[in-house]
């Protein structure tokens, strides 16, 4: 039986894509959010639509922690 799932196609840089794949790998099988996508474009991921905001928030929060604060070096 075919199950219909709404999805969004995310286009992102390789480092962001790697982090999203890492997030997906940490999820239990029933909570994974990346859907199989056979186009082969390495900068795109097919993500369950209801979890797009979760993914964006996680990516934003992670990369915000990587911002260098100049005051830390003065």
ZADO-1210 file (C-alpha; in nm, 4 decimals, padded with zeros to 6 digits):
<atoms>
<atom x="00.0000" y="00.0000" z="00.0000" code="UNK" pos="1"/>
<atom x="00.1303" y="00.3426" z="-00.0918" code="UNK" pos="2"/>
<atom x="00.1380" y="00.6066" z="00.1786" code="UNK" pos="3"/>
<atom x="00.1265" y="00.9736" z="00.0835" code="UNK" pos="4"/>
<atom x="00.3626" y="01.2027" z="00.2732" code="UNK" pos="5"/>
<atom x="00.3915" y="01.5781" z="00.2272" code="UNK" pos="6"/>
<atom x="00.7510" y="01.6852" z="00.1882" code="UNK" pos="7"/>
<atom x="00.9707" y="01.9861" z="00.1228" code="UNK" pos="8"/>
<atom x="01.2810" y="01.9882" z="-00.0922" code="UNK" pos="9"/>
<atom x="01.5602" y="02.1645" z="00.0965" code="UNK" pos="10"/>
<atom x="01.8612" y="02.3011" z="-00.0883" code="UNK" pos="11"/>
<atom x="02.1608" y="02.3637" z="00.1351" code="UNK" pos="12"/>
<atom x="02.5376" y="02.3909" z="00.1473" code="UNK" pos="13"/>
<atom x="02.7380" y="02.0686" z="00.1997" code="UNK" pos="14"/>
<atom x="02.8233" y="02.1454" z="00.5650" code="UNK" pos="15"/>
<atom x="02.4588" y="02.2146" z="00.6502" code="UNK" pos="16"/>
<atom x="02.3508" y="01.9035" z="00.4602" code="UNK" pos="17"/>
<atom x="02.5988" y="01.6939" z="00.6586" code="UNK" pos="18"/>
<atom x="02.4610" y="01.8292" z="00.9869" code="UNK" pos="19"/>
<atom x="02.1009" y="01.7582" z="00.8802" code="UNK" pos="20"/>
<atom x="02.1991" y="01.4017" z="00.7886" code="UNK" pos="21"/>
<atom x="02.3642" y="01.3706" z="01.1309" code="UNK" pos="22"/>
<atom x="02.0451" y="01.4939" z="01.3028" code="UNK" pos="23"/>
<atom x="01.8391" y="01.2431" z="01.1061" code="UNK" pos="24"/>
<atom x="02.0759" y="00.9578" z="01.1982" code="UNK" pos="25"/>
<atom x="02.0321" y="01.0397" z="01.5687" code="UNK" pos="26"/>
<atom x="01.6542" y="00.9948" z="01.5470" code="UNK" pos="27"/>
<atom x="01.4832" y="00.6614" z="01.6167" code="UNK" pos="28"/>
<atom x="01.3583" y="00.4856" z="01.3008" code="UNK" pos="29"/>
<atom x="00.9988" y="00.6027" z="01.3438" code="UNK" pos="30"/>
<atom x="01.1073" y="00.9683" z="01.3860" code="UNK" pos="31"/>
<atom x="01.3441" y="01.0059" z="01.0904" code="UNK" pos="32"/>
<atom x="01.2548" y="01.3087" z="00.8790" code="UNK" pos="33"/>
<atom x="01.4598" y="01.2638" z="00.5601" code="UNK" pos="34"/>
<atom x="01.2736" y="01.0816" z="00.2845" code="UNK" pos="35"/>
<atom x="01.4389" y="00.8768" z="00.0084" code="UNK" pos="36"/>
<atom x="01.5170" y="01.0960" z="-00.2915" code="UNK" pos="37"/>
<atom x="01.6778" y="00.9521" z="-00.6032" code="UNK" pos="38"/>
<atom x="01.7607" y="01.2631" z="-00.8050" code="UNK" pos="39"/>
<atom x="02.1214" y="01.2513" z="-00.6891" code="UNK" pos="40"/>
<atom x="02.1689" y="01.6238" z="-00.6343" code="UNK" pos="41"/>
<atom x="02.4115" y="01.6420" z="-00.3443" code="UNK" pos="42"/>
<atom x="02.2862" y="01.9768" z="-00.2145" code="UNK" pos="43"/>
<atom x="01.9192" y="01.8788" z="-00.1795" code="UNK" pos="44"/>
<atom x="01.7282" y="01.6778" z="00.0802" code="UNK" pos="45"/>
<atom x="01.3637" y="01.5710" z="00.0849" code="UNK" pos="46"/>
<atom x="01.2268" y="01.6360" z="00.4351" code="UNK" pos="47"/>
<atom x="00.8863" y="01.5637" z="00.5874" code="UNK" pos="48"/>
<atom x="00.6967" y="01.8900" z="00.5647" code="UNK" pos="49"/>
<atom x="00.5792" y="01.8946" z="00.9288" code="UNK" pos="50"/>
<atom x="00.9414" y="01.8778" z="01.0477" code="UNK" pos="51"/>
<atom x="01.0948" y="02.1500" z="00.8292" code="UNK" pos="52"/>
<atom x="01.0745" y="02.4104" z="01.1080" code="UNK" pos="53"/>
<atom x="01.2345" y="02.1660" z="01.3530" code="UNK" pos="54"/>
<atom x="01.5240" y="02.1094" z="01.1104" code="UNK" pos="55"/>
<atom x="01.5685" y="02.4830" z="01.0475" code="UNK" pos="56"/>
<atom x="01.5687" y="02.5587" z="01.4200" code="UNK" pos="57"/>
<atom x="01.8207" y="02.2853" z="01.4970" code="UNK" pos="58"/>
<atom x="02.0532" y="02.3986" z="01.2175" code="UNK" pos="59"/>
<atom x="02.0259" y="02.7656" z="01.3153" code="UNK" pos="60"/>
<atom x="02.0910" y="02.6894" z="01.6842" code="UNK" pos="61"/>
<atom x="02.3914" y="02.4708" z="01.6050" code="UNK" pos="62"/>
<atom x="02.5567" y="02.7116" z="01.3632" code="UNK" pos="63"/>
<atom x="02.4908" y="03.0045" z="01.5993" code="UNK" pos="64"/>
<atom x="02.7092" y="02.8274" z="01.8557" code="UNK" pos="65"/>
<atom x="02.9921" y="02.8274" z="01.6020" code="UNK" pos="66"/>
<atom x="02.9948" y="03.2054" z="01.5607" code="UNK" pos="67"/>
<atom x="03.3212" y="03.3510" z="01.6853" code="UNK" pos="68"/>
<atom x="03.2866" y="03.6361" z="01.9292" code="UNK" pos="69"/>
<atom x="03.5765" y="03.8811" z="01.8914" code="UNK" pos="70"/>
<atom x="03.5519" y="03.9751" z="02.2590" code="UNK" pos="71"/>
<atom x="03.6628" y="03.6204" z="02.3493" code="UNK" pos="72"/>
<atom x="04.0057" y="03.6949" z="02.2015" code="UNK" pos="73"/>
<atom x="04.0718" y="04.0367" z="02.3515" code="UNK" pos="74"/>
</atoms>
